[in-house]
Amino acid sequence: MTAAEVINATPLAEPKSVPAPGYVLECAEPAGDRAEIERFWTEHFTADSRRFPCYFNNPSEPGAIWVLRSETGPVVGTGGLHTIRMVIDGESHRTGHAVNLAIDPKYRTAGPAIQLQRALLEYVRRSDHSLVCGVTDRAAGVLLRAGYRKIGLLEQWMKVLRSERKLQKHLKVQALSKVAALGLDFALWGLSPESRRRRPEGWHVELPDRFDVRFDRLWARAAPQFPIATERSAQFLDWRFRHCCDDEFQIVCLCDSSRELAGYAIYRHQGTTVQLSDLLYARPEDLEILIVETLRHLRRVRPAVHVIYMPYFGNGLLPAALRRNGFIQRPEQNQLLAWTNEERLSQAAIRDRDRWYLTAADIL
């Protein structure tokens, strides 16, 4: 059933899910409500022409958007849900990602936001989702009051490839900062594994422009390493990185001698900054060379990359490899919260950080 069908089938089970007086809560209609919702979103989020369509071209199943209206009719709040397939302890689960929670400043009390999230959770209870995740920095209190549990803070990893701009803050003479940066960058490169680590014989790097069947085979080999992870099929990756936002993402593939994928990195270029949006590796021993080859590639791309960053939540294998390659951990305010359908999945199954593998691919 769609969200609208579930909501309209029976009244909301919990009295606390009924909208507060003065508001009307409803599930958005893709055709009739799109223009109004997109106008509302432009006031609260970075402009993105694909934000609304990606709810309805999701290969798992269409998403859902809830709108909260004032008594006079205008939209004063929204909350969205993307349905994603996740593998949890070897089993495929129907899960959700809570996104696009926004309230008009004139109505910005906790009540409306909580009502939106409770409506979302009422839907997922009825539609047999096992888990709903939310990643947020400012709305954690709302999600907690709606019924989510805190899982933990995300990590933010950063590496400086070119230090000139950093040094300019301390060395006012431009020529001096340029010379100092060249020396510092060379020294940091010399200390990094990328200066000496070599690919296995016959291996190579490819830069594909699409996600082919090799990505499915890579996921099948990689999945057993991660007790909790999004199913990274070629179909999901194409939707996530080609249809979910206006940013252009690039792919770096590490291939073995038979042209099978040993790993991939997906990144987006934002001026002189690069976000490493996703990494996947067939075996733990492939991770280091994947990072090394990705760094070598990013040193060559133009415009020149000054800083790389990567958000992450999970076990310590990836952070240890990033640290060996010159990344440092930076303060991060975003946290992961989750709600579980106890009939399908226990809270105990998701509380341990070491069981997760979450990257920017999961932050929609």
Legacy VTK file of the C-alpha trace (Angstrom):
# vtk DataFile Version 3.0
C-alpha trace
ASCII
DATASET POLYDATA
POINTS 364 float
0.000 0.000 0.000
1.078 3.571 -0.593
1.365 6.026 2.264
-1.901 7.669 1.275
-3.714 4.315 1.171
-2.392 3.320 4.582
-3.299 6.659 6.126
-6.790 6.679 4.626
-7.538 3.011 5.387
-8.240 3.548 9.090
-8.023 6.407 11.548
-4.657 6.914 13.180
-4.326 4.373 15.967
-2.779 6.622 18.574
-4.651 9.707 19.791
-1.324 11.535 20.144
-0.839 11.192 16.355
-3.873 13.337 15.596
-2.789 16.837 14.488
-3.001 19.528 17.110
-5.897 21.981 16.865
-5.282 24.523 14.147
-3.457 22.131 11.794
-4.406 19.694 9.054
-2.044 16.746 8.483
-2.177 14.912 5.159
-0.112 12.812 2.780
0.976 14.784 -0.263
-0.310 14.019 -3.743
2.617 13.946 -6.228
0.790 15.906 -8.925
-1.426 18.297 -7.013
0.911 19.312 -4.193
4.295 19.398 -5.926
4.471 23.107 -6.744
3.441 24.199 -3.255
5.839 21.796 -1.530
8.745 22.808 -3.751
8.085 26.483 -2.999
8.101 25.666 0.709
11.333 23.673 0.398
13.167 26.466 -1.423
12.729 28.526 1.745
14.226 25.824 3.988
16.701 23.767 1.926
19.334 24.307 -0.741
17.643 24.540 -4.128
17.587 21.141 -5.858
15.357 20.275 -8.799
15.526 16.527 -8.063
14.521 16.587 -4.399
10.806 16.063 -5.071
11.008 13.667 -8.079
13.397 11.301 -6.314
10.606 10.355 -3.893
8.659 8.847 -6.758
11.384 7.271 -8.938
12.827 5.262 -6.042
13.498 1.706 -7.355
12.617 0.158 -3.980
9.172 1.776 -3.880
7.796 5.317 -4.011
8.462 7.475 -0.996
5.980 9.583 0.931
5.736 13.235 1.961
3.537 14.498 4.777
2.404 18.103 4.823
1.086 20.063 7.756
-1.248 22.903 6.858
-2.563 25.760 8.901
-6.322 26.257 9.228
-6.132 28.762 6.397
-4.560 26.228 4.028
-0.870 27.024 3.361
1.803 24.403 4.015
3.602 25.162 7.284
5.584 21.933 7.640
6.780 18.825 5.824
8.333 15.470 6.613
9.440 12.844 4.120
10.262 9.145 3.989
12.433 7.239 1.509
12.085 3.453 1.589
15.454 1.699 1.326
16.423 -1.972 1.388
18.978 -2.722 4.094
20.749 -5.951 4.957
20.677 -6.666 8.691
22.423 -9.822 9.864
22.207 -11.317 6.398
18.497 -10.637 5.845
17.032 -7.993 3.544
14.744 -5.566 5.392
12.374 -2.865 4.248
13.572 0.267 6.035
13.004 3.988 5.855
15.017 7.205 5.970
13.244 10.186 7.531
14.151 13.335 5.586
13.111 16.892 4.721
11.654 17.772 8.115
10.941 21.496 8.037
8.584 23.851 9.874
7.736 27.432 8.970
9.468 29.731 11.517
6.124 31.274 12.522
4.962 27.818 13.669
8.301 26.531 14.938
7.415 24.864 18.198
8.134 21.201 18.876
4.485 20.197 18.465
4.092 20.393 14.665
7.412 18.653 13.978
6.573 15.848 16.408
3.154 15.405 14.774
4.813 14.960 11.381
7.211 12.336 12.703
4.475 10.452 14.549
2.430 10.327 11.352
5.455 8.912 9.561
5.981 6.265 12.252
2.294 5.352 12.201
2.645 4.688 8.482
5.770 2.533 8.815
4.160 0.485 11.611
1.328 -0.429 9.265
3.475 -0.945 6.182
5.862 -3.454 7.784
9.070 -1.436 7.760
11.618 -2.901 10.169
13.610 0.259 10.817
13.535 4.015 10.243
16.719 6.108 10.423
17.205 9.822 10.766
20.458 11.780 10.573
20.212 15.274 12.031
22.022 17.878 14.081
19.186 20.191 15.167
16.085 17.984 15.161
17.338 15.211 17.453
15.025 16.321 20.268
12.004 16.126 17.976
12.874 12.624 16.787
13.503 11.412 20.332
10.115 12.685 21.501
8.448 11.048 18.504
9.849 7.635 19.470
13.310 7.308 17.924
16.378 6.216 19.907
19.827 7.756 19.697
22.407 5.418 18.141
25.435 7.736 18.120
27.303 10.694 16.638
28.603 10.481 13.098
32.314 10.951 12.443
33.715 13.559 10.057
37.080 12.725 8.475
39.152 15.339 6.653
42.400 15.405 4.685
44.181 18.496 3.345
45.765 17.907 -0.073
46.883 21.496 -0.662
47.653 23.655 2.347
48.214 27.057 0.741
44.821 28.500 1.693
45.211 27.278 5.258
48.663 28.844 5.518
47.485 32.159 4.067
45.536 32.717 7.278
48.810 32.707 9.212
51.361 33.926 6.636
50.193 37.232 5.217
52.789 37.331 2.402
51.286 35.346 -0.485
54.617 34.276 -1.989
55.787 32.987 1.378
52.618 30.976 1.965
52.889 29.460 -1.519
56.487 28.301 -0.964
55.712 27.009 2.522
52.667 25.132 1.220
54.694 23.382 -1.479
57.169 22.135 1.101
54.497 21.075 3.573
52.367 19.331 0.949
55.368 17.382 -0.344
56.325 16.324 3.179
52.781 15.171 3.976
52.610 13.254 0.702
55.927 11.565 1.496
54.603 10.377 4.848
51.397 8.995 3.321
51.060 5.419 2.010
50.049 6.828 -1.384
53.702 7.784 -2.005
54.882 4.176 -1.849
51.933 1.752 -1.981
51.491 0.028 -5.340
48.579 -1.812 -6.889
48.788 -5.599 -7.206
50.131 -6.685 -10.584
47.474 -6.539 -13.286
45.131 -4.324 -11.273
44.035 -0.959 -12.632
41.736 2.017 -12.038
38.635 2.781 -14.104
36.442 5.891 -14.114
33.052 4.633 -15.336
30.125 6.933 -15.992
27.453 4.408 -14.990
26.804 1.612 -12.521
27.005 -1.716 -14.347
26.427 -5.304 -13.182
29.908 -5.432 -11.658
28.605 -3.235 -8.842
25.989 -5.892 -8.030
28.676 -8.555 -7.904
30.875 -6.368 -5.704
28.010 -5.830 -3.257
27.373 -9.591 -3.094
31.012 -10.155 -2.111
31.247 -7.196 0.264
27.919 -7.489 2.110
28.906 -10.204 4.636
31.427 -7.776 6.187
28.688 -5.423 7.384
25.970 -6.559 9.837
23.920 -3.405 9.083
24.228 -1.678 5.705
22.158 -0.331 2.839
21.916 -2.722 -0.120
24.358 -1.113 -2.541
23.024 -2.593 -5.762
23.745 -0.941 -9.101
20.088 0.101 -9.209
20.263 1.772 -5.795
23.549 3.529 -6.598
22.153 4.863 -9.869
19.093 6.253 -8.083
21.070 7.672 -5.169
23.825 9.337 -7.190
22.096 10.101 -10.506
18.519 10.926 -9.510
18.464 12.216 -5.924
20.169 15.589 -6.267
21.558 18.014 -8.820
25.189 17.459 -7.804
27.367 15.508 -10.218
29.083 12.493 -8.688
32.188 10.799 -10.064
33.162 7.143 -9.696
36.631 5.698 -9.101
36.821 1.906 -9.446
39.660 -0.344 -8.355
39.653 -3.357 -10.690
41.499 -6.643 -10.456
43.222 -8.414 -13.351
39.888 -9.837 -14.568
38.251 -6.350 -14.533
36.056 -7.276 -11.582
35.619 -4.543 -8.977
37.745 -4.823 -5.863
36.221 -1.576 -4.627
34.859 1.815 -5.579
34.815 5.387 -4.336
32.111 7.894 -5.244
32.757 11.591 -4.752
31.382 15.012 -5.574
33.440 18.101 -6.332
32.332 21.311 -4.580
34.730 24.070 -5.608
38.095 23.152 -4.099
36.488 20.655 -1.713
35.597 17.018 -2.357
33.146 14.927 -0.385
33.891 11.204 -0.397
30.275 10.114 -0.546
30.710 6.347 -0.510
33.407 3.673 -0.357
32.892 -0.052 -0.777
35.528 -2.768 -0.845
35.351 -6.493 -1.521
37.787 -7.440 1.270
39.415 -5.560 4.153
42.816 -5.946 2.469
41.480 -4.051 -0.582
40.477 -0.975 1.425
43.931 0.582 1.790
44.790 0.391 -1.908
41.314 1.752 -2.769
41.947 4.813 -0.597
45.456 5.245 -2.033
44.250 5.106 -5.641
41.385 7.479 -4.880
43.803 10.003 -3.372
46.105 9.733 -6.391
43.173 10.388 -8.681
41.977 13.380 -6.650
45.430 14.969 -6.811
45.125 15.021 -10.596
41.567 16.306 -11.084
40.763 19.927 -11.897
39.828 22.270 -10.426
42.507 21.385 -7.895
41.267 19.715 -4.721
42.387 21.365 -1.483
40.353 19.446 1.092
38.659 16.029 1.192
36.062 15.122 3.791
34.004 12.022 4.507
31.103 11.489 6.941
30.950 8.005 8.447
29.294 5.896 11.114
30.448 2.360 11.799
33.270 0.135 12.950
36.901 1.170 13.230
38.333 -0.449 10.084
37.655 2.463 7.737
38.680 5.195 10.237
41.975 3.391 10.878
42.698 3.237 7.142
41.767 6.904 6.690
44.024 7.887 9.580
46.969 5.977 8.086
46.441 7.962 4.892
46.577 11.357 6.564
42.931 11.998 7.424
42.094 13.548 10.769
38.806 13.410 12.654
36.940 16.694 12.980
34.092 17.638 15.350
30.686 16.537 14.090
27.206 17.432 15.340
25.101 15.135 13.159
23.801 12.093 14.953
22.097 8.896 13.900
18.721 8.107 15.447
16.549 5.106 14.712
13.117 3.652 15.374
12.554 -0.102 15.164
9.458 -2.196 14.610
9.941 -4.552 17.543
7.893 -7.259 15.825
10.543 -7.436 13.120
13.761 -6.085 14.633
14.901 -5.460 18.197
16.536 -2.241 19.361
19.410 -4.344 20.687
20.267 -5.383 17.124
21.075 -1.815 16.064
22.612 -0.179 19.150
26.224 -1.216 18.527
28.146 1.277 16.357
30.538 -1.457 15.227
27.700 -3.251 13.438
26.915 -0.318 11.133
28.346 0.819 7.809
26.918 4.252 7.031
28.334 6.887 4.664
26.957 9.923 2.839
25.242 7.449 0.491
22.817 6.847 3.361
22.245 10.528 4.174
19.551 11.526 1.698
LINES 1 365
364 0 1 2 3 4 5 6 7 8 9 10 11 12 13 14 15 16 17 18 19 20 21 22 23 24 25 26 27 28 29 30 31 32 33 34 35 36 37 38 39 40 41 42 43 44 45 46 47 48 49 50 51 52 53 54 55 56 57 58 59 60 61 62 63 64 65 66 67 68 69 70 71 72 73 74 75 76 77 78 79 80 81 82 83 84 85 86 87 88 89 90 91 92 93 94 95 96 97 98 99 100 101 102 103 104 105 106 107 108 109 110 111 112 113 114 115 116 117 118 119 120 121 122 123 124 125 126 127 128 129 130 131 132 133 134 135 136 137 138 139 140 141 142 143 144 145 146 147 148 149 150 151 152 153 154 155 156 157 158 159 160 161 162 163 164 165 166 167 168 169 170 171 172 173 174 175 176 177 178 179 180 181 182 183 184 185 186 187 188 189 190 191 192 193 194 195 196 197 198 199 200 201 202 203 204 205 206 207 208 209 210 211 212 213 214 215 216 217 218 219 220 221 222 223 224 225 226 227 228 229 230 231 232 233 234 235 236 237 238 239 240 241 242 243 244 245 246 247 248 249 250 251 252 253 254 255 256 257 258 259 260 261 262 263 264 265 266 267 268 269 270 271 272 273 274 275 276 277 278 279 280 281 282 283 284 285 286 287 288 289 290 291 292 293 294 295 296 297 298 299 300 301 302 303 304 305 306 307 308 309 310 311 312 313 314 315 316 317 318 319 320 321 322 323 324 325 326 327 328 329 330 331 332 333 334 335 336 337 338 339 340 341 342 343 344 345 346 347 348 349 350 351 352 353 354 355 356 357 358 359 360 361 362 363
